[in-house]
Amino acid sequence: MNKNKIVWITGASSGIGKSIAIKFAQNGIRVAAAARRLDLLEKIKNELGDKAEFFIPVQLDISNYDDVERFYKNISGDYTVDCLINNAGTTSFKEGIQNSIEEIQNIISVNLLGSIYAIKSVLPDMSDRKSGTIINILSVVTQKIFTASSAYSASKSGLHAYAKVLREEVRDKNIRVINVSPGATATSIWPEGVLKKYSDRMMNTDNLAEIVLNIYNEKSNLVSEELVVRPIKGDL
Ligand SMILES: NC(=O)c1ccc[n+]([C@@H]2O[C@H](COP(=O)([O-])OP(=O)(O)OC[C@H]3O[C@@H](n4cnc5c(N)ncnc54)[C@H](OP(=O)(O)O)[C@@H]3O)[C@@H](O)[C@H]2O)c1
């Protein structure tokens, strides 16, 4: 039996991931929308009206390897996971000296390890099928130095390095590995004061989601491997 395709989006309860999940569902692409805050995911589903059937809320802490494996086992029993969008992320906006070990562990566990756990779970099936897409939402910190983001930069640059190696390993399996590195985008990841001052010049999550949808929809034998997207007025 041919299973229906699904796109697994992590961190879909707010910000960029929420906009990507909504954009895909609105275009009739079924999404497994994962995050810890199930109440927010249910609310998004309810607001999708006649497209709600394309939005499947899933409670998942991406930093827990056992939970990620269990989730993938369940979802892949019912659907073919055609695309993984590693979007879940967190930061602290503190300098290295101020970051607690718990904060550093959390940033690395969610942004780097969580993304790798998800990639590890989808890879065997994608490899067997000789098809699939992995999109990592990185950051402009992979391109440029930003202070008060050492752990965050390590997590994103670590995933960047991992993904660049993986891409070469899975080319012959027809698996697309795509890194999207956005600049400042107006979401609740930013402290309120920064949003108040700069949200006008930040990017909009809906516009970014449109770009991700377009990349996903590229169907020829090409792949947009690395994409850096900034506010037109540059970094903050
Ligand atoms: N906003 C920007 O300027 C910007 C720029 C470049 C890159 N990014 C990246 O874009 C991605 C999305 O960030 P955002 O700006 O949209 O921030 P956001 O609104 O705070 O969204 C973060 C998402 O990550 C999820 N998340 C956090 N910890 C998680 C965990 N342990 N398990 C599962 N999900 C978890 C959150 O869901 P729950 O809390 O419900 O679990 C939430 O849905 C991040 O990777 C971020 O680094 C953002």
The ligand as an ORCA input file, in Angstrom:
! r2SCAN-3c Opt
* xyz 0 1
  N      13.911     34.715     14.799
  C      15.103     34.901     14.241
  O      15.603     36.038     14.103
  C      15.890     33.716     13.731
  C      16.958     33.939     12.871
  C      17.683     32.860     12.404
  C      17.331     31.585     12.754
  N      16.291     31.387     13.597
  C      15.978     30.011     13.947
  O      14.635     29.738     13.576
  C      14.139     28.675     14.379
  C      12.784     29.053     14.944
  O      12.958     30.121     15.859
  P      11.892     31.294     16.035
  O      12.610     32.555     15.813
  O      10.678     31.001     15.259
  O      11.639     31.211     17.624
  P      10.385     30.772     18.494
  O       9.168     31.523     18.090
  O      10.853     30.890     19.901
  O      10.174     29.251     18.108
  C      10.993     28.236     18.611
  C      10.290     26.905     18.390
  O      11.165     25.862     18.851
  C      10.430     24.988     19.671
  N      11.282     24.345     20.669
  C      12.126     24.909     21.578
  N      12.650     23.964     22.375
  C      12.130     22.771     21.955
  C      12.267     21.414     22.386
  N      13.055     21.078     23.431
  N      11.578     20.459     21.727
  C      10.772     20.777     20.697
  N      10.590     22.034     20.255
  C      11.261     23.013     20.888
  C       9.356     25.858     20.337
  O       8.235     25.049     20.669
  P       7.830     24.608     22.156
  O       8.331     25.672     23.098
  O       6.330     24.515     22.103
  O       8.478     23.286     22.344
  C       9.001     26.793     19.189
  O       7.998     26.231     18.390
  C      15.198     28.418     15.458
  O      15.996     27.319     15.093
  C      16.029     29.684     15.425
  O      17.347     29.458     15.864
  C      15.553     32.416     14.092
*
